[in-house]
Amino acid sequence: MSTRTIAGQALLPEVEAFLSKEIHGAVIGGQEVLASDGGTFETHDPGTGEKLATVANMQTDDVERAVAAAQKAFDEADWTRLPSNERGVHLMRLADTVEQHKLIITQIESLDCGKIAAQAEDDIQNFIDTVRYFCNLVQGLSLDTAIPVAGHEASVVRHAWGPCGFIVPWNFPFLLCGWGIGPAMAAGNTCVVKPAEDTPLSTLYVAHLAKEIGIPDGVINVIPGVGEVTGAALSKNPNLCRMSFTGSPEVGRMVARDCGHNLIPVKLELGGKGAAVIFDDVDIPEAADKLAQAITFHTGQVCCDATRWLVQKTIYDDFLNAAVERLKAVQIGHPLGQATQMGPVVSEVQHKRVLGYLEKGAAAGAETVLEGGAAQVEDCAGGHYVKPALLAGSLDNVAAREEIFGPVAYLASFSDESEGIRLANNTDYGLANSVWSSDLVRCKRVASQFEAGNGWINSHNVVVHGVPYAGVKKSGMGGGVVSLETLLDYYRNVSVIRPL
């Protein structure tokens, strides 16, 4: 059998076999099923525009079936009643199995969401690390904790909630699936995952792996489909116990409204318009290089990215020139290409969005420091490629206020520390900012004053297991991820009290 080659890289036989399926169905109750109405949609390689797979487009009744399967598994399977260490055996086996299939899932992820292979591989490793982290964390957690209060014997007893829903975005489909199901499963819950319609394949693949290694049927259910139908049906389902959504603030509001109607607790991790506050004592080439890497990482499709670069006036021109030269050198190509440093955006819709913001920003008076625009890649005529771009000017500009989700940064200058902090906080978003200076005392002081869930020092996009990661304002609500706080979200508490 001939081996298909893309950008000079041969597809792994397992990847070819997976992609060659006639229809990729949902995984509900351990079984692969098609949509009740037979509907499907296609997913495409953002690097070439070519079709990758045909996927079942699940309907409202299919979503109800998936939630019912999760409830049945919670009620009847041994999953939630297993001791934490025995449940941990299954979770460690899942992490080990994903690790054994790491190169396969990496290639699927790279092709499906347009992420360069090295970054996709890091995402697979993050999934593995996340499952192992929560598996280990739960081992040391007391599920019956005594509380010292006068005149009473008191304790808090923790229980798993039941079926938990997850709507996962297209920019980090596999990594964010792990951030959701890792803590939920470790606590004994069951899961219904709705992946983004642009990028459903890696999540479906891991659901099949879970079946193969003996995770009980119904513990992990994956329901692909379009957001307006499948996602909406999941967020409106009254039989969920918890809900988690990662995506845009606009859709996040709708999910929160639906969950609020049913009084279902919801965690929202939404967009961002992060600032990098750059003081005049930095190593200019080093800071410019790191921020260029940040803004081109996954082609700028990162909610916590630094998209507003606030530079102290005394080094503004020097920093701008260094950033321009660094971004001009970025190698754009297919995600599987060995020399590629930045791949495509995920879809034609996103391609038009990025180019549209460049036009709107310029029309509103922004200076075009580095012209972006569409990029052409050899043998990839149908791909969705854009060039890095830099705009500058008033921070009231639409391109400085709204989330673009592409390799575009907006520059402005500031005079002193207080102005830098004020400009960084002058946004509707509050996910992540960074401060850049050789004075670490100042760095800590500035980072602590950010109106954001995360303040990073001399780096950006720093997410570490064990440290809460969350947003405020328009960037989210309902607790963070990858930390003890996350695990505790997936338990309901019973206060048990006896007067003495």
N, C-alpha and C positions, 0 to 999 in steps of 0.2 A: 504494500500500500504506500502511495506517495505521501510524503510529509509536507504539509503546508508551511510556507515560510513567509514571515512578515517582517519587513525592515531588516532582513538578513538573519532573523532569528527563527529557527524551526520551532513550530508548536510541539509541545510534548504530546505523545500519543494519548495520554489520559485527557488532556485538554481537547484535543480533536474529537475524541469519543464523546466527551461531555457536550461540546458544542453541536455535535451532529444529531442530537436527539431531535425528533420531529417537533415535539412540544415539551417545554419545561413546565410541568404542573406544580401546583402548590403542594406542600407537605402538611397534611392535617391528620392528626391522630396516628402518625407513623406511616401513613399511606400517601402515595403521590396521586393527586386527583386533578382533574381539569375543572374549568369554570362551569357553573351550572348551566350557563347559556352557550357554552362552547366558544366563548370569545377569547381572542388572543391579542397580543401586541408584539412588536419586534424591538429588540435591543440592538444597538449598532456600535461598532468600533469608532470612537471619536477621532482616531488618528487617520482613518481612511474613509469613514462614512459608510463602510460596507456592513451588511447585516451580520450579526453574530448568532442570534438565536430567536426563536419564537417562544413566547412565554404566555401562560394562561393568565387571562385578565379576570381575576376573581370578583364576584358580585356580592351584594349585601347578604344574601342567604349563605354564601360560602364563608363570609366572615363570621356569621352567627355559628356556623358549623365548627369553625376553628376555635372560637371562644368556648363552645360547648365541649370540644375535645380537650381543651386545656382544663376546664372545670372537672371533667370526668377523670383526667389524670390526677388532678389534685385530690379528688375525693377517693379514688379507688386504687391508684397505683401506690407503690411504697415510697415514692420520691420524697414527699414532704415529711413522712414519718421515719425516714431513715435517720440514724444518728449522723451528726455533721461529718464525722470522719468517714463513714461509709458512703455518704453522698459525695464526699471529697474524692473518693476512689474513682467514681464515675467522671467527675470533673477533671481530675488529673489525666485520666485516660483520654478525655476529649482534647485537652491541651496537647497531649503527646501525639494523638492522631493527627491533629491539625499540623503539628510540627513535622510529622512524617510526610505530609502532603503539602508542605510549605511551598515548594516550587510550582506545583500544579495550581494552587490557589493564587499564588502571586501572578502567574500568567493570566489566569481568568480575570483577576481584579484589574490588572494593567490594561487588558483589552476592553473591559467593560466600562471603566470610568476614565480611561485616558491618562492614568497616572504612570509616570516612568517606573520601570521595573524595580529599581532599587528602593524607591519610596513605597511601592506596593508591598515589597517584601518586608519593609519595616512595619507596615500596617498589620501584616499577618503575624509578625512577631509580637506586636503590641496586643493583639487578640490573645495570643498564647500567654503572655505575661499577665494580662488582666484576669483571665480565668484562674491562673495559678495564684495570683495575689489574693483574690477574694476567697479562693478555696483555703488558703493558709490563714487568712484573717478570721474566717468564721470558726476555725478550730479553737481559737483562744477567747471566743466571745461567750460570756455567760448568758444563757437564755432564761435564767431565774436569778435576778440580782436583788439582794437585800438592800433596804434603804433604812438608815438609822434615823428614826423619828421618835419623839418622846411619847410614851404611853401607848404605843402601838407596835405590833409586828407587821412590817410592810415589805413588799417586794414588787418588782416589775417583772412580769413574765412575757417573753417575746414569742410570737407565732408568725409563721409565713402568712401572707395575705391570701394568696390564691392566684387566679389568672391575671397576668400583667401584660399590658399592651405596649408595643414599641413601634414607632414610626421613624424609620432611619433614612437619612438623606443620601444623596448621590456622591458627595465629595469624599466621604470616608466610610463606605458601606460596610466593610468587614470589621474595621477597627471599632466603629460605633455599635455594631451588632454586639461585639464583645463587651463594650462598656455597659450595654443594657442587660443582656442575658447573663453575664458573668455574676454580678452581685445578686440578681433576682434568683437564679438557680441555686447559688450557694446558700441562700437563705431558705430554700425549699419551695419557692414559687414555681409556677408553670408560665410559659411565655407564648405570646402570639406576636410575630414580627411581620410588619409590612415594610419591605424594602422599597426604595425609590424605583419608579418604573424605568428610569434610565439605567439602573445598575442593580438588578436583582440576582445576578448569577452566583456570586460568591456565597451569599446567604443561603440560597437554595442548596449549594454544594455542601455547606457545613451541616445542614439539616439532614442530608443523606448520610454523612459521616456519623452523626449522632445516632441514627438508626442502626448503623452497622456495628457500633461498639456497645450497644445495649442500653442507651439512655431510654427510659420507658416511653412508649408511644404517648404522644400528647403533651410531653413536657416542653418540646420545642416545636412550634407550628409556624410555618412561613407561608404568607399569603401575598403573592405578587399581584400587582394591579395598579391602575391609575389612581392618583391621589383623590380626585373628586368623587370617586365611587368607593374604592376599597379603603383608602385611608379615612375618608369621612365616615364610613360605616363602622370602622374600628373605634374611632374617637367617640362616636355616638352610642356605642354598645353599652347598655346598662349593667351587663354582667361581668365586666372587668372589675378588678379591685384596685388597680393602679394603672397609670398611663404615663408614658414618657415620649416626648416628641423633640426631635432635633431638626431645625430648619429655619425658615424665614419668620420674622415677627408677624407678618401678615397672616400666614397659615397658623402660626402659633396661637394667635388670638382666637381663631375659629376652633382649634382643638381645645383651648382653655374654656371657651364658651360651652362646647359640647360636654366636656367633663364636669364643668360647674353645674350644668343642668341635672346631671346624674349624681352629683356630689361625690365624684371620684377624684382622689388626689392625683395631681398631674405635675410632672417635672418638665420644664421647658428650657432647652438650651438653644438660644436663637442667634441672631446675627451680631455683627460687630463693626465698628469703625475705629479700630485701635490706633493709638498714637505712639510714636517713638519720639521721646524728648531727648534731643542730642545736644549735650553741652560742649563748650569750646575746648575742653581738656581731653577729648577723646583722641584715640589714634584714628585719624580720618579714613585712611584706606581700609583699615580693619572694620570699622563701623559700617562704612559704605558697602563693603563686601558682605557682611552678615545680613544687612537689611535687604540687599539685592537678592540674597539667597532666600530670605523670608518671603519677599513679595513674588518671587517666581516659583516657590515651592507649590507643587500641584497647581501651577499656573495661576496662583493667587486665589484659588477657590478654597479659602480657609477662613472660617468665621472669626478666628481670634487674631488674624494677621495684622501687621502694622501697615495701615494704608494712609495714615497721615504722618508725615515726617516733619517734626517741628525742630528747627535747627537754630542754634544760637547765632545771632547776627554776625558776630566776628568771624565765624567759619562758614557762613552760609554758601558763599560762592565756591570755596574750595571743596566743601562736601558735595555740593550739587555736581561739580565737574567730575569728581571721583565716582559718584553714583552713575552718572551718564555713561562714563567709559566702561564701568563694570557691567551695566545692563546691556550695552551694545554688544558685548562679547558672549552673551548667553546663546548657547547652541539649541535651536528649536528643531524638534524632530519627532518621529513616531515614538510612542512610549517604550517600545521594545528595542529601539535603536541604541547601540552601545555608547555612542557619543552624545546622545540626547541629554540635555540639561533641563529642558522644559518642554512638556508635551502640549497637546491641545486642550481647549476647554471641552466640557463634557458633551455639548450638543450645539446644534445650529441656533437654538433659542438663546443659549448662553453666549454664543459668538456674537449674535446681534445685540445682546444686552451690553456687552463690554464695549463694542464699537459705538453703540448709541450713547453711552455715557461720555465717551471721549468727545463726541460731537456736541452733546448738551453742555459739557463743561466748558469747551472752547467758546460756544455761542454765548455763555453766561459770563465770559470775560477771563477765563483761566488762561494763563500763559502755557503754551505747549513747550515744555523743556526738552522732552524726548518724545518724538512722535511715535505712537504705537501703530495700530491698524492691523489689517489682516496680514498674515504671513503665509508664504507658499513653501511647501515642503516637497521635495522631489519624490515622485511615485505615490504621493498622498493627496491627490487633487481634491478628494472629497472630505478631507480632514478639516477640523474646526480650529485652526491655528491663529493665534494673535501674537503680536510683538509686545514686549514690555513697554510701558509708557510712564512718563512723569509729567504731571501738571503742577502749576504753582499759582499762587495768588491769594485772594480773599478766602477765608475759611467759611464764608457764607455761600460759596459756590456749591451747586448741586452735586458736583463730583467730590467735594470735600465733606458733604453732609450725609449722602446716601451710600449704602453698601453696593459696590460694583461687582464684587466677586470675580475679579480677574487680576492680571499682573499690572496693576495701576496704582501708583502712589501719588499723593498730593502733598506738595511742600509749602511750608510757610516759615517765617522766622519769628524769633522771640528775643527779648532783651535780657530778662533776668529770670531767676528761678520761679518767682511767684507768677510771672506771666506764662512761663512754660507749663506750669501746673494748671493754670486757669484755662489755657487753650486746650490742653489735653482733655480736661473734664467738660468742655463746652460741646457736648454731643448728646444726642438722645440715647446712645448706646452705652454699655458699660461692661464689656467682656474682658478685654485685656489690653494693657498699655505696657510700655517698657521705657526705662530711663538709661541713658548712656553717658558715662562719666568715669574718669579715673578716681574720683573722690567717692569712695564707697559709703562714707557717712552721709553724704548728700544723696547718693543713690537710694539708700534705705529711707531717708526722710521724704524724698519725692515719691517713691513707689508707695509709701504708706498713705499718701494723700490722694492717690488716684481714686476717682469714683468709678471703680471697676472691680470685678471679682478677682482679677489677677494683676499683679504688678511685677514685672520681670526686670532684672538688672543685667545690663550689657549683653543681652540676648533676647530672642523673641521666639514665640511658639514653644514654650517650655511647659510640658505637662508631665508630671511625675506621679507614679502610683504612690498613694499615701498622703498626697497633698490635695486638699479640696480644690476643684476647678468648677467655677460657676459664674454666672453673669448676674448683673443688676440692671435696673432701668429697662430699656427696650431689648436687652440681651438675654433675658430669661428670668426664671423664678423656680422655686420648688426644690432647692438643694443642689448640691454639686455632684460630681462624678469622680471615680477612681480613688475613693478615700473611705475611711471608716463611716463617715456621714452617709455615704452612698449605700453601704450595706445596711445601715440602720433604717434607711427609708423603706427597705423591703421586708421589714417586720412590723406587725401591729402589736401594740403594747396592751397588756392587762395589768392594772394596778390591783394587787391583792393585799387587803388590809384586815387585821384583827385587833380590836381593842384589847389591851391587857388589863 
